[in-house]
């Protein structure tokens, strides 16, 4: 498996506790793929595997 990177700026995403399949808020149904140092938490559609 490759490294997840931000689709917008190509920075590597921090994963771990931030990146889970669980929803983090009852008002937001989007799971978090990882955290970009520039854009913050990103959804799976904003992450690319390199």
C-alpha positions in Angstrom: 0.0 0.0 0.0 1.3 3.4 -1.0 1.4 6.6 1.0 -1.7 8.8 1.1 -1.2 12.3 -0.1 -3.4 15.4 -0.3 -5.1 15.7 -3.8 -4.9 19.5 -3.6 -1.2 20.1 -2.7 0.4 16.6 -2.8 1.6 16.8 0.8 1.7 13.5 2.7 -1.3 12.9 5.0 -0.8 12.2 8.7 -2.9 9.1 9.5 -3.6 7.2 12.7 -6.1 8.3 15.3 -7.3 11.1 12.9 -8.0 8.7 10.0 -10.7 6.3 10.7 -13.8 5.0 9.1 -15.9 6.3 12.0 -17.9 9.5 11.7 -16.5 12.2 14.0 -19.6 14.3 14.3 -23.3 13.5 14.1 -23.7 16.6 11.8 -21.0 15.6 9.4 -21.2 12.1 7.8 -17.9 12.3 6.0 -15.1 10.0 7.2 -11.6 11.4 7.6 -8.8 9.9 5.4 -6.0 11.8 7.0 -4.7 15.2 8.0 -2.9 17.5 5.5 -0.4 20.0 7.1 -1.9 22.7 4.9 -5.6 21.9 4.5 -6.3 20.0 7.8 -8.5 16.9 7.9 -9.4 15.7 4.4 -12.1 13.3 3.2 -11.2 10.1 1.2 -12.2 11.9 -2.1 -9.4 14.5 -1.4 -6.7 11.8 -0.8 -4.7 10.0 -3.4 -2.4 7.0 -3.0 1.1 7.3 -4.4 
